[in-house]
Amino acid sequence: MGCLAQAQHKNTITATLNTDTKTVNVKQQIVYINQSPDVLNFIELNDWNNSYSSKTTPLAKHFTDQFIKAFHLAKEYDRGNTIIASAKTGDGSTLQWSRPEAHPDIVTIQLTKPLAPNGQVTLSLEYDVKLPNDRFTKFGFDDKDGSFNLRDWYLTPSRYEDHAFTTYSNENIDDIANAACDYTVNLQLPKELTLTTDLASENKKSSGTYTEYTLSGKSRMGFNLIIEPQDSFEVFKLKAAIVSSNLKDSRVTDVQRAVIVDKITAFTADNLGAYPHGEVVVSQTDYDRNPVYGLNQLPAFIRPFPDSFVFEMRFLKTYLNAYLKNTLKLDPRKDNWIYDGIQMQLIMKYIKENYPNEKMMGNLGSLPVIRTYNIFTIGINDQYNYLALLMARRNQDQPIGDPKSSLIKFNEQIAGKYKAGLAINYLDQYLGNNIVEQSVEQFYNLNIIARTTSRQDLEDILKNRTDKDINWFFDKLVATRDIIDYKFGPVKKEGDSLRVTIKNVTGTTVPMSLYGLKKNNVVYRQWFAGVAKDTTFTIARADADKLALNYNGEVPEYNRRNNYKKLTGIFPNNRPVKYTFFQDLEDPRYNQIFYVPSFTFNIYDGFTPGLRIHNKSLLEKPFIFDVSPSYSSKTSELAGSFSLLYNQYVREGEMFNVRYSVSGSTFHYTPDARYTKFTPSVQFRFRDPDLRKNRKEFLTLRQVTVNREKTNYVLTETQNENYSVFNARFSKSDSEITRHYNFNTDLQLSDPFGKLAGEVQFRRLFNDNRQVNLRVFAGMFIYRSTASEFFSFGLDRPTDYLFDYNYYGRSETTSLFSRQYILAEGGFKSQLDTRFANQWMTTVNGSFNVWNWIEIYGDAGLFKNKYSSPKFGYDSGIRLNLVTDYFELYLPVQSSNGFELTQAHYSQKIRFVVTLSPGALLGLFTRKWF
């Protein structure tokens, strides 16, 4: 159980901060004691400051994966690195050192002779630390106020476990795996700066222009230094701990803060145990990196919670995080779920004890207009289940026991964290008798005396305290993403008893709670374990009029809409229908239907208001319907759209979703004629097993049927008013901030034609911050029996006969809306004499940036029409790439038409991209989370 502490490594650091160069000069001595049973030939040191040294480190790659461009575009002055001047033994012998190829933030020290178990060696190091700008991770220097927030900036031994050093690179997820050391830090700072730290201050004296600090800490995995021109921290000397905090709120008084801090520190000590290190730093930086999601998203003027409560929740989460990270000696990447689980379980307990009636949305639920909404009536602790379930319903959840570095951002910071807390709370409810709380406290105390601990230690402690089988907790809830779903089978009344059948929908065998309800009040609760398939139990009715599974949500269940069984009435399984304006959280007691005003726009229908009716809550459902009848203000006629969608999620394998749908729409495509489109389709969606990789594949099969009324507005369209096209599309993409790749194929078969097309798009942001965009398109007709150009390939603007693109004026030829640009088919920006190809077309589109969002573009292509020889065309100009794919302008300069800048009506040659879809724009901000 754990690796009990032996003599600790000793880490003595002498450091001087240079505020002008943003560097720290370090002389360091590490007395390394081989605490393992192995003979060591080298020692690994963590050097996470060097992760800022280039655009190719694991940290830089992590930023690009999350579509964060700031680090890639940063100047060298803003980056960090570590320059090692020398590495020697205690007797002065030079040591060879290197950095592993895949880990530039790890230093390997080769020993001059093998180090036997219990032996020790002294390492003497001299190096300069160039600190990074704090705008990347919030650690480093702040140019605005001259402060420094320093963490993991020095060399220190990495954790040794299972016969190997733990070599984790910095990926900005707070999981450095340091070995516990006894620290002595001699720090020199310019006199005008102040210091806040969670090390004990042994001495402080002034010498010339510097202040010298002597700091110490026993059995520490790391420490914080916060250096400021003006001290922003207040110190609370309390019985449980000495707390330094700059987590302030101007609307909370000093007295309120003191009472809250004392209350939380006492609660933590009571539930975990005494804090061994004395000082705890609770900083605004730590809160900003891991905020209370929900509280931090609402604008201040709404204020749904009392100011003191907001501060309390922020302090509680940040304090617990610091408390656990400073004391638990787990592998912080491999066993991160234990940190999260204990933290969230304590937060839920704190809320239950102190704010049992607090709602998720605070006092907003007291307003009569919105008090019927589920989102305003559920308790604040209930939100965690919804946010964990959000990812499960999207089929993007991941096992909480997986390494932290493998989790996508939403799982790492929100869903996985909440799921871990819910899992521990679930186990606590099932075992009862405070077994889990006592086990967590025992595990915490083990960490005080042990050198390292692991999830196995926690498992052993729990199993020693109960006779119940809890293998399901570790084997299912922690190690897998298996979903839980139980429902009722037949229920028969037998006198005062009930014969109840419970069905295991997903096959995940875990304990399930069964409630008897009387007028929605709980009459009794029973736990049933081992329900692997349909199982029948006999229970007392006890005057209940309804049965419910998992009524209080203690089980993190995938679907609670099938958890109720009435014992009275003709239709015991029917849930009432609830109509709700706008949208709401899913309420398993009702069939919810939502209605919300909507509008669309094109120049033929004008502003088109309507009413959208759908059943899509904030959680995904298998079946979704969406109907949007609307009124065309220009034609005074009805328009609108509908869709019926069924999602089949596949839990294992690269194909993760099959989407069956039927959709239709009708709008005007000219001032005097409308189109009606009807499309049944099926889409197969694939993804990389590593969800952090932005690789996706889609195969879509659909039949597009279009009926178009005849029009006098477009005189060239005298035939083909109605048609039906079978369409098969395959798309493959891999996207990040420095590299985007997309490959598409498109097969269309219809009576009058058959055609095949494909395109490849490539976008690359180079290390010199130059960006190149390339696209290649090729298309050909397999057969063609129509003389109309309506189905031909478009060089600069497709006819969009499948009505896939959001053209605001699709039939326009001269107005402003005729210049709307959508990258499709030929992709040209200038209109050449020949605009269509009815045999084949091949084009290349490219652009590169010359300064920020100003780019030079060029297009070139060959295209062939029947009865004519192939033609070559080109164009070029300036692209103002303000927001890629959402807001762009194209200014033509030179093309096959000649020098366009000097030609008449130049303003009519400018093309624009404008995307008004809120959902599309939202994707810009959510892509880094999912």
Disulfide bonds with the S-S distance in Angstrom:
none
